Amino acid sequence: MYEFFRRSSFAQIHKELGIFSQAVADWRNYASDVLIDYIVVNTEKLGGGGGKTVEVDESKIGKRKYNRGHFVEGQWVFGGVERETGRCFLVAVHDRTAETLLGLIESWIEPGTTVISDCWKSYERLSERGYNHLTVNHSLEFVDSETGAHTNTIEVTWRHFKASLPEYNRRGRFEGYIAWFMFRKICFALKQDPFIKFLDLVRNINWADWQIVSGGGVEESNS
């Protein structure tokens, strides 16, 4: 597990520890499941009182061009970052419709928060949901000349998230990738070592719910 927190690749772990690739994948998936559960249980809504501001945006991950000029569609991810604390949320989404994005904003951001976005049409009625909505038109400027609104914080978050993804499988298990990224950010904000925090989490695991599988990995039992 320590190698995952060192950001070692599957190939490096296989070579250095002599573990079968499938076992490495199984253990990585197990760790991802632990982190997903932690994020779901422990993540609080962003924003709220005190004049807090949350920047929101969508980004497509994994779009690739092939020799014949055809594109493979990547994965849309929607996210938000609270400026004052750096706390964030990221969610893999199938589309960018108003129903999807406004629903996620209501799930992740407290009403009364100042929410800054670009001018994507799905955000048009956000102010009707109880938010102070500011926009910046990126086709004209990066900082709104009248309100000072910008989305620079979430743009930096996208760069960091994309840099954290494995090059060999950027269209893989996105919930797991997101959980790893958010877990590291939470630990950074709390000034905790991510690996030590992970060990604290697994100490409370009910191992009767898990089983060893062929190859040396683990999976959650269906019994």
Phi, psi and omega in degrees: 000324182302324181297325177297321181284344171276358182068027176292145179281166177302317182297319179295317180295317179299317183289315186284325185253350179068030180263138178302145182302321180295323178294320177300315180297319180297317180292323177296317179296322177298312179299320179298318179298320178298316182290322177300314179300319180296315181298315182300318185281326192253351182278126178261161178298149177274163174076211183106210182289176177082017176067033182284151182237135177237126174267135179236154181191165174240151178214142178262130182249134169093016178285127184230146179255133178260170188303325182277008177087004180273145180253143172260124182293139179267201182252125173283136175232133178251139183210167176214148180228130175277116186302316189292331186240341186082358177296147186212169168222147174225137182220129174288132183231155179273338181206175180241033180290161178300321180301316181289308187289317179294325177297319179291322177300316179294330180284330190248345186233132180292141174301152182089352179283146170282119181246127180248132179220175168280193185264023177302135189302333182294342181268357192304326185255022183296323181297336178286348180266008177096020179246151171273101190261122174244148181231159172227130181271101186290345176284346180246321186198160179267339176231125181297126186292338182265316185259343185078008181294140176206165178238033182297325183294314179291329177296320176296321178299319178299317180298316180294320180295314181297324179292337181277348184279144176291134183297331187279348186206062183282356176251018185280223189281085190294326178301322178292315179300316180297317181298317178300315182296312181294324179297317178297319180294320178298314180296322178297315180296325181271359182058044179246148175285123183303321181292317178297320178296320178298318178300323177298322181292315185287340176298333182263007180287138172273099186292349175293341180273358183236158179218149175284135180246165181302136183103348175098006180267190179226155173210157180287135181285143178268356183283000000 
